[in-house]
Amino acid sequence: MKTTFRNGISRRSLLKTTATAALFGAIKTAFPSGAFAAGAGPEVTGVKLGYIALTDSAALIIAKEKGFFEKHGLPDVEVAKQASWGATRDNLVLGGAANGIDGAHILSPLPYLMHTGKVTQNNVPVPMAILARLNCDSQAISVAKEYADTGVQLDASKLKAAFEKKKADGGEVKVAMTFPGGTHDLWIRYWLAAGGIDPDKDVSTIVVPPPQMVANMKVGNMDCFCVGEPWNEQLVNQGIGFTAASTGELWKGHPEKALGARADWVEKNPNAAKALMMAVMEAQQWCESMDNKEELATIVGKRQWFNVPTKDIIGRLKGDINYGNGRVVTGTDLYMKFWANGASYPFKSHDTWFMAENIRWGKLAPDTDIKALVDQVNREDIWRAAAADLGVAASDIPASTSRGKETFFDGKVFDPENPSAYLDSLSIKAAS
């Protein structure tokens, strides 16, 4: 697939600096044998995994609580809470052998940003692998109560005049997300830009860890934010703000978190990586069942995991949404998907969109070879190997690594075979 970006540069190497040699040298070291190799059993009995208190980490928690890790030969898996996505990154850089972590519940673009050295100290690449998608849908964009009378929902343009007035009066409009270039950053940027609000010029974007979103809005530190559940539902339950839109309304069935791991750990422990995947996939199937939602909410809400009341978790797990602005809907299809309709499969087309959006906002260079980058990080081969050993039904194994064209709420269409055309169709982009 050939792609030519706005400046007319066709795909070349990923980076045209000395970092290129370092990156591809590290990739060769990390994956000397190339494709996933099968073997007898796990090389190790455990792995150190990180998670953040978000409902989409549930598969890791359930795999631990329900004994799925142990069932698949990994009785010593650690699932450790991380304070922020920055902490997740830093602990992955360290690695499990240096008191960090080997893998994590992670923002889908973050392994790519680490792999290219874009978000690591001294821009040193840390080869990474994406093993699975942990969920689809069920993030949300929340807005402070003071903007309720604007009637803002999917159409962010209804905030434009209010934001302009606040700035004219000497105030600062703050929009919070959880990590630059991460999924929440991309969702809220897309939503604002679709409404004619430039996220780089018209507002100030700030980084706030997911569990701190509600407290920060309570004291007036932000005007709106994007984060995963249960924090949007908790915000509504506490009467502090409201949900303008669930992210599934922006892009129905969109990919969200991933199971990421250090590439060197995967290469050193290919059978353990497959066993890890089998445990997580089994947990995802358990989480998907509506019959298990109450128990799921109770388990993840425990003090040692989220320390959040079940009432702040359960509604949106089932697709029941109190938006907090007088709008209440029940039985929607906006609930979090863990397994159904390929939710677990790491589609390369989805990762291609994440990379295109990071080019849009200046996190990656315009001449980034998206296909080469996705092929290096996305390990769909391990997912398929795990699915085969787990006995996953053929109907649950996608025939293709691409979902094809995706259509967004504003009518924009993303073709993974031609990301440059998508980028050219967008009116608001990062300053060049």
Solvent accessible surface area in square Angstrom, and as a share of the most:
residue,aa,sasa,rsa
1,M,87,0.39
2,K,160,0.68
3,T,1,0.01
4,T,59,0.34
5,F,6,0.03
6,R,99,0.36
7,N,83,0.43
8,G,53,0.51
9,I,46,0.23
10,S,36,0.23
11,R,35,0.13
12,R,122,0.45
13,S,47,0.31
14,L,4,0.02
15,L,21,0.11
16,K,103,0.44
17,T,89,0.52
18,T,127,0.74
19,A,27,0.21
20,T,25,0.15
21,A,77,0.60
22,A,55,0.43
23,L,0,0.00
24,F,74,0.31
25,G,37,0.35
26,A,28,0.22
27,I,22,0.11
28,K,157,0.67
29,T,109,0.63
30,A,5,0.04
31,F,26,0.11
32,P,95,0.60
33,S,75,0.48
34,G,40,0.39
35,A,76,0.59
36,F,35,0.14
37,A,52,0.40
38,A,84,0.65
39,G,43,0.42
40,A,119,0.92
41,G,31,0.29
42,P,50,0.32
43,E,76,0.34
44,V,53,0.31
45,T,74,0.43
46,G,17,0.17
47,V,6,0.04
48,K,60,0.25
49,L,1,0.00
50,G,0,0.00
51,Y,2,0.01
52,I,0,0.00
53,A,4,0.03
54,L,0,0.00
55,T,3,0.02
56,D,1,0.00
57,S,0,0.00
58,A,0,0.00
59,A,0,0.00
60,L,0,0.00
61,I,0,0.00
62,I,0,0.00
63,A,0,0.00
64,K,82,0.35
65,E,64,0.29
66,K,77,0.33
67,G,27,0.26
68,F,26,0.11
69,F,5,0.02
70,E,116,0.52
71,K,127,0.54
72,H,28,0.12
73,G,33,0.32
74,L,0,0.00
75,P,67,0.42
76,D,85,0.44
77,V,1,0.01
78,E,89,0.40
79,V,19,0.11
80,A,41,0.32
81,K,99,0.42
82,Q,13,0.06
83,A,77,0.59
84,S,26,0.17
85,W,0,0.00
86,G,17,0.16
87,A,27,0.21
88,T,1,0.00
89,R,56,0.21
90,D,71,0.37
91,N,39,0.20
92,L,0,0.00
93,V,61,0.35
94,L,101,0.50
95,G,5,0.05
96,G,7,0.07
97,A,115,0.89
98,A,51,0.40
99,N,135,0.69
100,G,5,0.05
101,I,7,0.04
102,D,18,0.10
103,G,1,0.01
104,A,0,0.00
105,H,0,0.00
106,I,0,0.00
107,L,0,0.00
108,S,0,0.00
109,P,0,0.00
110,L,0,0.00
111,P,0,0.00
112,Y,0,0.00
113,L,2,0.01
114,M,0,0.00
115,H,0,0.00
116,T,4,0.02
117,G,1,0.01
118,K,72,0.31
119,V,32,0.18
120,T,13,0.07
121,Q,152,0.68
122,N,128,0.65
123,N,91,0.47
124,V,85,0.49
125,P,15,0.09
126,V,14,0.08
127,P,23,0.15
128,M,0,0.00
129,A,0,0.00
130,I,0,0.00
131,L,0,0.00
132,A,0,0.00
133,R,1,0.00
134,L,0,0.00
135,N,0,0.00
136,C,10,0.06
137,D,1,0.01
138,S,6,0.04
139,Q,1,0.00
140,A,1,0.00
141,I,0,0.00
142,S,0,0.00
143,V,0,0.00
144,A,9,0.07
145,K,127,0.54
146,E,117,0.52
147,Y,10,0.04
148,A,46,0.36
149,D,133,0.69
150,T,37,0.21
151,G,35,0.34
152,V,0,0.00
153,Q,73,0.32
154,L,54,0.27
155,D,68,0.35
156,A,1,0.01
157,S,45,0.29
158,K,103,0.43
159,L,0,0.00
160,K,72,0.30
161,A,73,0.57
162,A,27,0.21
163,F,4,0.02
164,E,97,0.43
165,K,133,0.56
166,K,62,0.26
167,K,87,0.37
168,A,90,0.69
169,D,105,0.54
170,G,71,0.68
171,G,32,0.30
172,E,91,0.41
173,V,2,0.01
174,K,67,0.28
175,V,0,0.00
176,A,0,0.00
177,M,6,0.03
178,T,3,0.02
179,F,11,0.05
180,P,48,0.30
181,G,0,0.00
182,G,0,0.00
183,T,0,0.00
184,H,0,0.00
185,D,1,0.01
186,L,0,0.00
187,W,4,0.02
188,I,0,0.00
189,R,13,0.05
190,Y,6,0.02
191,W,0,0.00
192,L,0,0.00
193,A,7,0.06
194,A,45,0.35
195,G,9,0.09
196,G,35,0.33
197,I,2,0.01
198,D,18,0.09
199,P,2,0.01
200,D,67,0.35
201,K,138,0.59
202,D,45,0.23
203,V,13,0.07
204,S,39,0.25
205,T,44,0.25
206,I,48,0.24
207,V,76,0.44
208,V,11,0.06
209,P,27,0.17
210,P,0,0.00
211,P,51,0.32
212,Q,90,0.40
213,M,0,0.00
214,V,7,0.04
215,A,61,0.47
216,N,30,0.15
217,M,8,0.04
218,K,138,0.58
219,V,108,0.62
220,G,60,0.57
221,N,65,0.33
222,M,6,0.03
223,D,3,0.01
224,C,0,0.00
225,F,0,0.00
226,C,0,0.00
227,V,0,0.00
228,G,0,0.00
229,E,7,0.03
230,P,0,0.00
231,W,15,0.05
232,N,0,0.00
233,E,20,0.09
234,Q,21,0.09
235,L,0,0.00
236,V,15,0.09
237,N,66,0.34
238,Q,93,0.42
239,G,39,0.38
240,I,24,0.12
241,G,6,0.06
242,F,3,0.01
243,T,0,0.00
244,A,0,0.00
245,A,0,0.00
246,S,4,0.03
247,T,0,0.00
248,G,4,0.04
249,E,38,0.17
250,L,4,0.02
251,W,5,0.02
252,K,139,0.59
253,G,32,0.31
254,H,0,0.00
255,P,0,0.00
256,E,0,0.00
257,K,0,0.00
258,A,0,0.00
259,L,1,0.00
260,G,0,0.00
261,A,1,0.01
262,R,43,0.16
263,A,0,0.00
264,D,66,0.34
265,W,25,0.09
266,V,2,0.01
267,E,39,0.17
268,K,158,0.67
269,N,5,0.03
270,P,28,0.18
271,N,18,0.09
272,A,0,0.00
273,A,0,0.00
274,K,21,0.09
275,A,6,0.05
276,L,1,0.01
277,M,0,0.00
278,M,27,0.12
279,A,0,0.00
280,V,0,0.00
281,M,0,0.00
282,E,33,0.15
283,A,0,0.00
284,Q,0,0.00
285,Q,69,0.31
286,W,43,0.15
287,C,0,0.00
288,E,29,0.13
289,S,41,0.26
290,M,90,0.40
291,D,135,0.70
292,N,28,0.14
293,K,0,0.00
294,E,94,0.42
295,E,74,0.33
296,L,0,0.00
297,A,0,0.00
298,T,72,0.42
299,I,13,0.07
300,V,0,0.00
301,G,11,0.10
302,K,78,0.33
303,R,186,0.68
304,Q,109,0.48
305,W,23,0.08
306,F,9,0.04
307,N,86,0.44
308,V,8,0.04
309,P,68,0.43
310,T,49,0.28
311,K,126,0.53
312,D,4,0.02
313,I,3,0.02
314,I,29,0.15
315,G,14,0.13
316,R,9,0.03
317,L,4,0.02
318,K,65,0.28
319,G,0,0.00
320,D,46,0.24
321,I,5,0.03
322,N,73,0.37
323,Y,1,0.00
324,G,36,0.35
325,N,51,0.26
326,G,78,0.75
327,R,76,0.28
328,V,97,0.56
329,V,43,0.25
330,T,103,0.60
331,G,64,0.61
332,T,30,0.17
333,D,69,0.36
334,L,23,0.11
335,Y,49,0.19
336,M,1,0.00
337,K,26,0.11
338,F,0,0.00
339,W,25,0.09
340,A,35,0.27
341,N,128,0.65
342,G,16,0.15
343,A,2,0.02
344,S,1,0.01
345,Y,1,0.00
346,P,0,0.00
347,F,5,0.02
348,K,41,0.17
349,S,7,0.05
350,H,8,0.04
351,D,0,0.00
352,T,11,0.06
353,W,1,0.00
354,F,0,0.00
355,M,0,0.00
356,A,0,0.00
357,E,0,0.00
358,N,0,0.00
359,I,5,0.03
360,R,8,0.03
361,W,10,0.04
362,G,54,0.52
363,K,56,0.24
364,L,6,0.03
365,A,33,0.26
366,P,56,0.35
367,D,21,0.11
368,T,1,0.01
369,D,25,0.13
370,I,0,0.00
371,K,95,0.40
372,A,32,0.25
373,L,0,0.00
374,V,3,0.02
375,D,61,0.32
376,Q,28,0.12
377,V,0,0.00
378,N,5,0.02
379,R,17,0.06
380,E,32,0.14
381,D,46,0.24
382,I,0,0.00
383,W,3,0.01
384,R,80,0.29
385,A,25,0.20
386,A,0,0.00
387,A,0,0.00
388,A,74,0.57
389,D,83,0.43
390,L,42,0.21
391,G,62,0.59
392,V,19,0.11
393,A,55,0.43
394,A,89,0.69
395,S,107,0.69
396,D,60,0.31
397,I,47,0.24
398,P,22,0.14
399,A,110,0.85
400,S,56,0.36
401,T,44,0.26
402,S,39,0.25
403,R,107,0.39
404,G,29,0.28
405,K,136,0.58
406,E,27,0.12
407,T,87,0.51
408,F,9,0.04
409,F,63,0.26
410,D,56,0.29
411,G,50,0.48
412,K,63,0.27
413,V,71,0.41
414,F,1,0.00
415,D,37,0.19
416,P,9,0.06
417,E,107,0.48
418,N,62,0.32
419,P,0,0.00
420,S,11,0.07
421,A,47,0.37
422,Y,4,0.02
423,L,0,0.00
424,D,82,0.42
425,S,50,0.33
426,L,8,0.04
427,S,108,0.70
428,I,30,0.15
429,K,47,0.20
430,A,24,0.19
431,A,82,0.64
432,S,160,1.04
